[in-house]
């Protein structure tokens, strides 16, 4: 299946002298992506998986110089893996964090290219602050977004180009195409973007089979949670993860700690939220005090909404009947939580740092992002009243905020009214920072 990150890995193989580190949650396709691109590149691949080959942990993670590490590595490489023709792929690198500290020497020495990947890296590699960043390219992977889901399901390049044109020019999508894509998006809400789940759906079209894959992934997450809860008795990882669906379905989607324990203090369990975020399994969207640049300056670290990193894993917590009603667009099912989770997931994948904003007497905005140096509000509507957005209107009318445009995502087609751009929910993947090939600042130093 096509992954957008394949472009970055291919570019790294062809042009970069740095090592590559691919990070992200478990089961999102990191290993497959690296293998696939190396094998297509013409390089030989020498691979070590530090979970499947635990003897390699002791062999390569012992205290030794970078020179000795390279000697030991060469000893276990087959003869066909020649210098300058081989990529050394170290999978599950979190089990051998000492290797990352040796990257500067290995890159400078230059015999091989080095690709690394692993899960929980945000958690387990925090102690290697000395890692030479200038010698390491870090690529953060996420679950498949809706564009990748469309491509996996056979949507043509012609249709994708047409959607881009409609987005850029604020013109409606053909009604027939719009209805087809909305139906596909509702399926995406159930299947999500975990590659194994998408593959199973394409092969079988059976939601029950997809659900088995998703539950296996959640069980794998729970094993991780249990392991770390045993190591740190203060962590409440499983409890927090389990109540995300209930929290998102509430009218007030702000995460309420008393759902865990009535005596709960945020400071005591802040590390649990940070762990889940670093592991890539949740997306915290923090409150910004006002829609002003930079949003980070007004961030409230203890007020946030918590989303699942994958919409499919979120809906896997619901009964089968609810899923089928969701796919059939039953108006009685609350789609708001699913829509907002999908948008939060997409914004993060598109390199935005999303916030929300709630102010008394003004109202609550679902999301705020910084786009082209400006704050842009985003509202997500799942019902027919998509043009009813009192809070958004209030914010847009406050001159001090200098809000030039806003987006409303819903089930309806493209439209623009004043500063408000209405887009179908499936177009959220198109909301990106425009690419800038060059940013030249030419100084006049004549006379200096």
C-alpha positions in Angstrom: 0.0 0.0 0.0 1.2 3.5 -0.8 2.5 5.5 2.1 3.4 9.2 1.7 6.5 8.7 3.9 8.0 6.4 1.2 8.9 9.6 -0.6 11.0 10.8 2.3 12.7 7.4 2.8 13.5 7.2 -1.0 14.9 10.7 -0.9 17.0 9.8 2.1 18.4 6.7 0.3 19.3 8.7 -2.7 20.7 12.0 -1.3 21.3 12.0 2.4 24.6 11.2 4.2 22.8 11.1 7.6 21.4 8.1 9.4 17.6 7.7 9.4 15.4 7.1 12.5 11.7 6.3 11.9 9.6 6.7 15.0 5.9 6.1 15.7 3.4 3.9 17.5 3.4 0.2 17.2 1.9 -1.5 14.1 1.8 1.6 11.8 4.1 0.1 9.1 7.6 1.4 10.0 9.4 -1.8 9.3 7.6 -2.6 6.1 8.2 0.9 4.8 12.0 0.8 5.4 12.4 -2.7 4.0 10.3 -1.9 0.9 12.3 1.2 0.0 15.7 -0.3 0.6 14.8 -3.4 -1.5 13.6 -1.1 -4.4 16.7 1.1 -4.2 19.3 -1.4 -5.3 21.1 -1.4 -1.9 21.7 -4.6 -0.1 19.8 -4.8 3.2 21.3 -6.2 6.4 18.7 -6.3 9.1 18.7 -6.9 12.8 15.5 -6.9 14.9 16.4 -6.5 18.6 13.1 -8.0 19.8 13.2 -11.1 17.5 16.9 -11.5 18.0 17.5 -10.8 21.7 21.0 -12.2 21.6 21.9 -9.2 19.4 21.1 -6.9 22.3 23.8 -8.3 24.4 26.2 -8.5 21.5 25.8 -4.9 20.3 24.5 -2.9 23.2 27.4 -3.6 25.6 29.6 -0.7 26.5 32.2 -0.3 23.7 33.6 2.3 21.5 32.0 3.1 18.2 35.1 1.5 16.4 34.6 -1.7 18.3 30.9 -1.7 17.5 31.6 -1.4 13.8 34.1 -4.3 14.0 31.5 -6.5 15.8 28.8 -5.5 13.2 31.1 -6.5 10.3 31.7 -9.9 11.9 28.0 -10.9 11.6 27.4 -9.4 8.2 27.3 -11.7 5.2 30.0 -11.3 2.5 27.5 -9.9 -0.1 26.9 -6.9 2.1 29.7 -4.8 0.8 30.7 -1.2 2.0 28.9 1.6 0.2 26.4 -0.8 -1.2 24.6 -1.8 2.0 22.0 -0.3 4.3 22.2 -1.6 7.9 18.6 -1.7 9.2 18.3 -1.8 13.0 14.7 -2.5 13.9 13.3 -2.1 17.4 16.2 0.2 18.2 14.7 1.2 21.5 16.1 -2.1 22.9 19.7 -0.9 22.0 19.6 2.9 22.7 23.4 3.0 23.0 23.7 2.5 19.3 22.1 5.9 18.6 24.9 7.6 20.6 27.4 6.1 18.2 25.7 7.5 15.0 28.1 10.4 14.5 31.1 8.0 14.2 29.3 5.5 12.1 28.0 8.2 9.7 31.4 9.8 9.4 33.2 6.5 8.9 30.9 6.1 5.9 31.1 2.3 5.1 27.3 1.8 5.4 24.0 3.7 5.5 22.1 3.2 8.7 18.3 3.1 9.1 16.7 2.6 12.5 13.1 2.2 13.6 11.2 1.4 16.8 8.1 2.0 18.8 7.9 3.9 22.1 11.0 5.8 21.1 9.7 9.0 22.7 9.5 7.1 26.0 12.7 5.0 25.8 15.2 7.2 24.1 14.8 10.2 26.3 18.1 9.5 28.0 20.2 10.0 24.9 20.1 13.7 24.7 23.7 13.5 23.6 22.7 11.9 20.3 24.2 14.0 17.5 21.1 15.5 15.9 23.1 16.8 12.9 23.9 13.2 11.9 20.4 11.8 12.3 17.3 12.4 10.3 14.1 11.7 12.3 10.9 10.7 10.5 7.7 10.5 12.5 5.2 8.1 11.1 1.4 8.1 11.8 -1.4 5.8 10.8 -2.7 6.0 7.2 -4.6 9.2 6.6 -7.7 9.4 4.4 -5.8 10.1 1.2 -3.7 7.0 1.7 -6.9 5.1 2.5 -8.5 6.3 -0.8 -5.4 5.2 -2.8 -5.4 1.8 -1.1 -9.1 1.4 -2.1 -8.4 2.2 -5.7 -9.4 5.9 -6.0 -7.7 7.3 -9.1 -5.1 10.0 -9.4 -7.6 11.9 -11.6 -10.0 12.0 -8.7 -7.4 13.0 -6.2 -6.2 15.8 -8.5 -9.8 17.0 -8.9 -10.2 17.2 -5.1 -7.1 19.2 -4.9 -8.4 21.6 -7.5 -11.8 21.9 -5.7 -10.0 22.6 -2.4 -7.6 25.2 -3.9 -10.4 27.0 -5.9 -13.2 26.6 -3.3 -15.5 25.0 -5.8 -17.9 22.1 -5.1 -17.1 18.5 -5.8 -19.3 16.7 -8.3 -22.3 15.5 -6.3 -21.9 11.9 -7.4 -18.2 11.8 -6.4 -19.0 13.7 -3.1 -21.5 11.1 -2.1 -19.1 8.2 -2.9 -16.3 9.8 -0.9 -18.5 10.5 2.0 -19.5 6.8 2.1 -15.9 5.9 2.0 -15.0 8.3 4.8 -17.6 6.7 7.1 -16.0 3.3 6.4 -12.6 4.9 7.2 -14.1 5.9 10.6 -14.5 2.2 11.3 -11.4 0.8 9.6 -9.0 3.6 10.5 -5.4 3.8 9.3 -3.5 0.9 10.9 -2.0 -0.8 7.8 -3.0 -4.3 8.8 -6.6 -3.3 9.4 -6.7 -1.5 6.0 -5.2 -4.5 4.3 -7.7 -6.9 5.9 -10.6 -4.6 4.9 -9.4 -4.5 1.3 -9.0 -8.3 1.2 -12.3 -9.2 2.9 -14.5 -6.1 3.2 -15.5 -7.8 6.5 -15.7 -5.3 9.5 -15.6 -8.3 11.9 -12.2 -9.4 10.6 -11.0 -5.8 10.8 -12.1 -5.6 14.4 -10.0 -8.7 15.2 -6.9 -6.9 13.9 -7.7 -3.8 15.8 -8.3 -5.6 19.1 -5.0 -7.4 18.6 -3.2 -4.1 18.3 -5.0 -2.7 21.4 -4.0 -5.8 23.3 -0.4 -5.2 22.2 -0.7 -1.7 23.6 -2.0 -3.0 26.8 1.0 -5.3 27.2 3.2 -2.2 26.9 1.0 -0.4 29.4 1.3 -3.2 31.9 5.0 -3.4 31.6 5.6 0.2 32.3 3.0 0.4 35.0 4.9 -2.4 36.8 8.1 -0.4 36.5 6.5 2.9 37.6 3.6 2.4 40.1 2.5 6.0 39.5 1.5 5.4 35.9 -2.2 5.0 35.1 -1.9 4.2 31.4 -4.6 1.6 31.0 -7.2 3.6 32.9 -6.6 6.7 30.9 -6.6 4.9 27.5 -9.8 3.0 28.3 -11.9 6.1 29.0 -11.0 8.1 25.9 -14.2 7.0 24.0 -16.4 8.0 26.9 -14.7 11.3 27.4 -15.0 12.2 23.7 -18.7 11.4 23.7 -19.5 13.9 26.4 -20.8 17.3 25.6 -17.8 18.9 27.3 -14.9 17.0 25.7 -12.3 18.4 28.1 -10.5 15.6 29.8 -11.9 15.2 33.4 -9.4 13.5 35.7 -12.1 12.6 38.3 -13.3 9.9 35.8 -10.2 8.0 37.0 -10.3 8.9 40.7 -12.3 11.5 42.5 -9.2 12.4 44.5 -7.0 12.6 41.4 -4.5 15.5 41.0 -3.2 16.3 37.6 0.4 16.8 38.8 0.5 13.3 40.1 -0.5 11.7 36.9 0.9 14.1 34.3 3.6 11.6 33.4 0.9 9.1 32.4 -0.5 11.5 29.8 3.0 12.4 28.6 3.9 8.7 28.3 0.9 7.9 26.2 1.7 10.9 24.0 5.3 10.0 23.6 4.3 6.4 22.8 2.2 7.8 19.9 -1.1 6.2 21.1 -3.0 9.4 22.1 -3.2 13.0 20.8 -3.6 15.6 23.5 -5.1 18.9 22.1 -4.3 21.6 24.6 -6.4 24.7 25.4 -5.0 28.0 24.1 -6.1 31.1 26.1 -6.8 33.1 23.0 -6.4 32.6 19.2 -3.2 34.6 19.0 0.2 33.9 17.6 2.1 32.0 18.9 -0.6 29.6 20.2 2.0 27.8 22.4 2.5 31.0 24.5 -1.1 30.7 25.7 -1.1 26.9 26.2 -2.8 25.5 29.3 -0.8 22.4 30.1 -3.4 20.9 32.4 -6.4 21.6 30.2 -6.7 19.4 27.2 -8.9 17.1 25.1 -7.5 13.6 24.5 -8.0 11.8 21.2 -7.0 8.4 20.0 -4.0 8.2 17.6 -6.1 6.2 15.2 -9.8 6.6 14.5 -10.2 2.9 13.8 -8.8 1.9 17.2 -11.2 4.4 18.8 -14.3 2.9 17.1 -13.1 -0.6 17.8 -14.2 0.1 21.4 -17.9 0.4 20.2 -20.3 -2.5 19.6 -20.7 -3.9 16.1 -24.3 -2.5 15.9 -23.0 1.0 16.5 -20.4 0.6 13.8 -22.9 -0.5 11.2 -25.2 2.4 12.2 -22.3 4.7 11.8 -21.5 3.4 8.3 -25.1 3.6 7.3 -25.0 7.3 8.5 -27.8 6.8 11.0 -28.5 10.3 12.3 -29.2 9.0 15.8 -25.5 8.0 16.2 -23.3 10.8 17.6 -20.7 11.2 14.9 -19.2 14.3 16.4 -16.6 12.5 18.4 -15.5 10.4 15.4 -15.3 13.3 13.1 -13.2 15.4 15.6 -10.9 12.5 16.3 -10.3 12.0 12.5 -9.5 15.7 12.1 -7.2 15.8 15.1 -5.4 12.8 13.7 -5.1 14.4 10.3 -3.9 17.7 11.6 -1.1 16.0 13.5 -0.1 13.9 10.5 0.1 17.2 8.5 2.6 18.6 11.0 0.2 20.9 12.7 0.2 21.4 16.5 -3.5 21.7 17.1 -5.1 23.5 20.0 -8.7 24.3 21.1 -10.0 27.4 22.7 -12.7 27.9 25.2 -13.5 31.4 26.7 -16.4 32.3 28.8 -19.0 34.5 27.0 -17.2 33.9 23.7 -17.6 30.1 23.3 -15.5 27.1 22.3 -13.6 26.4 19.1 -12.9 22.8 18.2 -9.4 23.4 16.8 -6.9 26.2 16.2 -3.8 25.9 14.1 -1.1 28.2 12.8 -1.1 28.2 9.0 1.2 30.5 7.0 1.9 32.5 10.1 -1.7 33.1 11.0 -4.1 31.6 13.5 -6.9 29.7 11.7 -9.9 28.3 13.6 -11.4 25.0 12.6 -14.9 23.8 13.4 -16.1 20.2 12.9 -19.8 19.6 12.3 -21.5 16.2 12.0 -25.1 17.2 11.6 -27.2 19.2 9.2 -26.8 22.5 11.1 -23.2 23.0 9.8 -23.7 26.7 9.2 -24.8 27.3 12.8 -21.5 28.2 14.6 -22.2 30.9 17.1 -18.8 30.5 19.0 -16.9 30.7 15.7 -18.8 33.8 14.7 -18.0 35.4 18.0 -14.3 34.8 17.7 -14.2 36.0 14.0 -15.9 39.3 15.0 -13.3 40.2 17.7 -10.9 42.5 15.9 -8.0 42.0 18.3 -7.7 38.4 17.1 -7.1 39.3 13.4 -8.7 36.1 12.2 -8.7 36.2 8.4 -10.4 32.9 7.6 -11.8 29.8 9.2 -12.7 26.3 8.1 -15.8 24.3 8.8 -15.6 20.5 8.1 -18.9 18.7 7.7 -20.8 16.2 5.5 -21.7 18.9 3.0 -19.9 20.1 -0.1 -17.4 22.9 -0.7 -18.7 26.5 -0.2 -17.4 29.9 0.9 -19.3 32.6 2.8 -17.2 35.6 3.7 -14.3 34.5 5.8 -15.8 31.0 6.4 -14.7 28.1 4.1 -17.0 25.1 4.3 -15.4 21.8 3.3 -16.4 18.1 3.3 -14.8 16.2 6.2 -12.9 14.0 3.8 -10.9 17.0 2.5 -9.2 17.6 5.9 -6.1 15.8 4.5 -5.6 18.7 2.1 -5.1 21.3 4.8 -1.4 21.8 4.8 1.3 24.4 5.0 2.1 25.5 1.5 5.5 24.3 0.3 8.2 27.0 0.0 11.1 25.9 -2.2 13.2 28.9 -1.3 13.2 31.6 1.3 16.0 33.9 0.2 16.9 37.0 2.3 19.4 39.0 0.4 21.2 41.6 2.6 22.6 44.8 1.2 26.0 45.1 2.9 27.5 47.7 0.5 29.3 50.3 2.5 29.9 48.1 5.5 
